[in-house]
Amino acid sequence: MNRNYRKGRAYEYRVMRMLENDGYCAYRTAGSHGDFDVIAWAPSLRDKYIQVKAGKGATKSDISGLISLRRVMPLANQVELWEFLERGKPPKITVF
């Protein structure tokens, strides 16, 4: 397991804890190599599909991919990008 994988996994678990504190049930999509790193839902809230980025943040390609996914997903779902750009700071959250 390389350093980048461990770092990314740690941030994904951090996102899950933050969502669980807000009443969501959250899961990592580990090993899927899909479009989202964390999926979360709660009975009376919108389902969230989240891409997590750390360090330099998302590329233009990452953002255009999330915009494309937003177009094909049901409106009841929320597509989000969580960027951890500075250590110890809260993430920058972009909703698509």
C-alpha positions in Angstrom: 0.0 0.0 0.0 1.7 3.2 -1.1 1.7 6.6 0.6 -0.8 8.3 -1.7 -3.3 5.5 -1.2 -3.0 5.7 2.6 -3.4 9.4 2.5 -6.4 9.3 0.3 -8.0 6.5 2.4 -7.5 8.6 5.5 -9.3 11.6 4.0 -12.1 9.3 2.9 -12.6 8.0 6.4 -12.5 11.6 7.7 -15.3 12.5 5.2 -17.3 9.5 6.4 -16.9 10.6 10.1 -18.0 14.1 9.2 -21.1 12.9 7.4 -22.0 10.4 10.1 -21.9 13.2 12.6 -24.5 15.0 10.4 -26.8 12.0 10.5 -25.8 10.2 7.3 -24.9 6.6 6.8 -21.7 6.7 4.8 -19.6 4.1 2.9 -16.3 4.1 1.0 -16.4 2.6 -2.5 -13.0 1.1 -1.9 -11.4 -0.8 -4.8 -14.1 0.2 -7.3 -11.9 2.8 -9.1 -15.3 4.5 -9.9 -16.3 8.1 -10.0 -17.0 8.5 -6.3 -15.0 7.7 -3.2 -17.8 8.0 -0.6 -21.6 7.5 -0.9 -23.8 8.7 1.9 -27.6 8.7 2.6 -30.0 9.6 5.3 -33.8 9.1 5.5 -34.9 12.7 5.1 -31.8 14.1 3.3 -30.4 14.0 -0.2 -28.1 11.1 -1.1 -24.6 12.3 -1.6 -22.0 11.0 -4.1 -18.6 12.4 -3.1 -15.2 12.6 -4.8 -12.4 13.3 -2.3 -9.2 15.1 -3.3 -6.2 16.0 -1.1 -3.2 18.1 -1.7 -3.3 20.0 -5.0 -7.1 19.4 -5.4 -9.1 18.5 -8.5 -8.0 18.9 -12.1 -10.2 20.4 -14.8 -10.8 16.8 -16.0 -12.0 15.8 -12.6 -14.4 18.7 -12.5 -15.8 18.2 -16.0 -16.3 14.5 -15.2 -18.4 15.4 -12.1 -20.4 17.9 -14.1 -21.1 15.3 -16.7 -22.2 12.8 -14.0 -24.5 15.4 -12.5 -26.4 15.7 -15.8 -27.3 12.0 -15.9 -28.0 11.5 -12.2 -31.5 11.9 -10.6 -32.0 15.4 -9.1 -32.7 13.7 -5.7 -29.0 12.9 -5.6 -26.2 15.4 -4.8 -22.8 15.2 -6.4 -20.0 16.8 -4.4 -16.3 17.4 -4.6 -14.5 17.7 -1.2 -11.0 19.1 -1.5 -8.6 19.0 1.4 -6.1 21.7 0.2 -4.4 22.5 3.5 -3.6 20.2 6.3 -5.7 20.8 9.4 -8.2 23.0 7.5 -11.8 22.1 6.7 -12.4 20.9 3.2 -13.6 23.1 0.3 -16.9 21.5 -0.7 -18.3 22.1 -4.2 -21.8 20.9 -5.0 -22.7 20.1 -8.7 
